[in-house]
Amino acid sequence: MNDTPEDTAGLNDRPEVAESMTSPRATRSNGSAKPHRAHDGGARTVCEITRANAFSAGYDQLPVPVVVAFGDGRLHQHRREISCDLDRAIEENGEALIRSHRNHVRDDASAKWEELLFKFGPKAFLHAKDHRIVGYGRNPSEAERQVKEFSEKYAGTLKPSGGSFQLIKIDRYDDIETETVSLDVSTILSDERLDLHFRDGFAQWHRDFSGRLCDSTYGLSIFEGTPGTGKTSYLRHLMGTLKASHRFYFIPTSGMSVLSDPKFIEFWSRQRRANPARKFIVVLEDSDAALMTRACDNREQVSAILNLSDGMLADFLRLQIICTINCTAADIDPALMRPGRLLCHRVFRRLDYSGASRLAEYLGRNLKVARDYSLAEVFAGHEGKDTNRPHIGFGA
């Protein structure tokens, strides 16, 4: 189990929208509650909940029902990283379930429970998702007891799964937040598939690269290759094989400006407190513009990557950065390629006809035209069919 320090709602000044009766000696806590004199001469606390979450339980943001129930009174939380049988938990505690979020990603996938919130008493709440449960109580022992009982009852052997990554995004208040994206177990490839997809010897290279990621505190890795050559497919595999030791964060191309946002440092501080035993890897996909030789339009982004991947800020944040590019390394700012900062530079090439034919034969396909192929083209097949074609990019 992982204990976390006592936390409060951490809500900023916002319009008062929910009330909770307290003792006459009401106080204000982190902008989440304000004392008001009631008509009967007593006091009441008005909770400001517009920064609370409707469903999720962030490290420093609580679900709305928890904020309303506890107000500015004693509140303690206990977190544990564990996978539980959420379907059975709902079946056996349906009356206690007060919030739920279910996600149906694709037509060919079953719906998945993303967030659940149970209320087991006036001030006894438990938040559950696929890999974590959080208990809330009036003292540390109550919060821990809820987590212990729930995990003992509903932890079980779950079906195999792939890795996951945290999608970094900006909320409506310009705060940085994350959303967990889970990957299917099929994204983890065997050594045979790795060598077929990326040429002979790739499986051994993967083991060597994984070892460097485990041994390094920070650094920059660059995956170079034209679209469809398998950069993202390999990253999905890497997320699955390192899921026990590393936590991956994905920044989409449209969100690169977050790298130079002053809030970025505090965001990583919160993430580090919530996941002290994990190493962090930041993935920047199609980051050509952010890595090219510094000019007026990308100077801040290049400088941010330089600071994050080496130097005093890197010592504090301890981030490993993996960038994928479609351009060539010759276009990259030379400072990023400096030995000591650059952990790895790997070129993902198109498959020659021999390698493409071997993969096509494994897939039960026939490539009639003797030329080189991208990985995506082999999966699409000679006729251009999309059956079992790997998704290109994390946005796919």
C-alpha positions, 0 to 999 in steps of 0.5 A, spaced: 500 500 500 502 507 498 500 512 504 499 519 501 499 525 506 493 528 508 490 532 502 484 537 502 480 539 496 485 545 494 479 549 490 480 556 488 475 561 489 469 560 485 462 561 486 459 557 492 454 552 489 454 547 495 453 547 502 455 543 508 453 544 516 459 545 520 460 547 527 460 554 529 468 555 529 468 554 521 474 555 518 476 556 510 481 551 507 485 552 501 479 556 498 474 550 499 470 553 504 468 559 507 464 561 514 457 564 513 453 566 519 446 562 518 439 565 520 439 561 527 445 564 529 450 558 528 455 558 522 455 554 516 460 552 511 459 554 503 464 549 499 466 552 492 466 545 488 467 548 481 474 545 481 472 539 484 471 533 479 465 529 477 468 522 477 475 522 477 480 522 484 486 526 482 492 527 487 490 534 489 482 534 486 477 530 489 470 528 487 464 532 488 461 528 493 467 527 497 468 535 498 460 536 499 460 531 505 467 533 508 467 540 507 472 543 511 472 538 516 477 532 517 479 528 511 484 523 509 485 519 503 489 512 502 491 510 495 493 503 493 495 501 486 491 494 484 487 492 479 480 489 481 474 486 479 470 492 478 464 488 475 463 484 481 464 490 485 458 493 482 454 487 482 455 486 490 454 494 491 450 497 487 446 501 492 452 504 494 455 506 487 453 514 486 458 515 480 460 511 474 463 513 468 464 507 462 467 508 456 466 504 449 472 506 445 471 502 438 465 498 435 469 492 436 471 493 443 467 491 450 465 497 454 470 498 460 469 501 467 473 508 467 471 511 474 467 508 480 465 512 486 462 508 492 459 511 498 459 506 504 457 511 509 456 519 511 463 520 511 466 513 508 467 513 500 471 509 495 474 511 488 476 505 484 478 505 477 482 499 473 489 500 476 488 504 483 483 505 489 482 510 493 479 510 500 476 517 504 475 517 511 475 521 517 482 519 519 487 515 516 485 508 519 478 509 516 481 510 509 486 505 509 481 500 512 476 501 506 482 500 501 484 494 505 477 490 505 475 492 498 482 490 495 482 483 499 475 482 496 475 484 489 482 483 487 483 477 482 486 475 476 484 479 471 485 478 463 492 479 460 493 487 458 497 491 454 501 497 457 498 504 458 499 512 457 497 518 460 494 523 455 497 530 458 491 535 456 489 542 458 483 543 462 478 549 462 482 553 467 488 552 464 491 547 469 495 541 466 491 534 467 492 527 465 487 521 462 489 514 462 489 510 455 489 503 456 492 499 450 490 492 448 495 486 450 496 485 442 500 491 442 506 487 446 509 483 441 513 477 441 521 476 439 519 473 433 514 479 431 519 484 433 524 481 428 519 480 423 516 487 423 523 491 424 528 487 421 533 481 424 536 483 431 531 488 433 528 484 439 535 484 442 536 491 441 529 492 444 532 489 450 538 493 450 534 499 450 529 497 455 535 496 460 538 503 458 531 506 460 531 502 467 538 504 468 538 512 466 535 517 470 533 522 465 535 523 457 533 524 450 531 518 445 529 520 438 526 515 433 527 517 426 523 514 420 518 516 415 510 515 416 508 508 417 515 505 419 513 502 426 515 508 431 508 508 434 507 501 434 514 500 437 512 505 443 506 501 444 510 495 445 515 498 450 509 501 454 507 494 455 514 491 457 515 496 462 509 498 465 511 495 472 517 500 472 515 506 468 509 511 467 508 514 460 506 520 458 504 522 451 503 530 449 500 531 442 503 535 437 497 540 438 499 541 446 507 542 445 506 549 448 505 545 455 513 544 455 514 551 456 508 552 461 511 554 468 505 550 471 509 544 468 514 543 473 509 543 479 505 538 475 511 533 475 512 535 482 505 532 483 506 526 479 512 524 482 509 525 489 503 520 487 508 515 483 514 515 487 516 508 485 516 509 478 520 512 472 517 517 467 517 517 460 515 523 456 513 521 449 512 527 443 510 524 437 511 527 430 515 533 434 519 535 428 518 542 429 519 542 436 526 539 435 529 543 429 534 548 429 532 553 433 528 559 430 523 564 432 517 559 432 520 554 436 526 557 440 522 556 447 520 548 445 527 547 443 530 550 450 525 546 454 527 539 451 534 541 452 533 543 460 528 537 461 533 532 458 539 534 461 542 539 466 539 542 473 532 541 472 533 534 469 536 532 476 530 535 479 524 532 474 528 526 472 524 525 466 526 521 460 524 523 453 522 519 447 521 523 441 518 521 434 520 525 428 519 524 420 525 528 418 532 526 418 537 527 424 541 532 420 535 537 421 535 537 428 538 542 433 545 540 434 545 541 442 539 535 442 544 530 439 550 531 444 553 525 447 551 525 454 544 528 453 542 523 447 540 516 450 538 513 443 537 515 436 534 509 432 532 510 425 526 506 423 527 504 416 522 501 410 522 494 409 526 491 403 522 486 399 525 480 402 523 482 409 517 485 407 515 478 403 517 474 410 512 478 414 507 478 409 507 470 408 507 470 416 500 474 415 498 470 410 499 475 404 502 476 398 506 482 395 507 481 388 510 488 386 518 487 388 519 494 392 521 496 399 515 497 403 513 500 410 510 496 415 503 499 414 503 498 407 505 490 408 499 490 413 494 493 409 496 488 403 497 488 396 490 490 395 490 495 400 485 492 405 485 495 412 484 488 416 488 487 422 492 493 420 496 497 425 494 503 428 498 509 425 500 514 431 497 515 438 491 519 435 489 513 431 
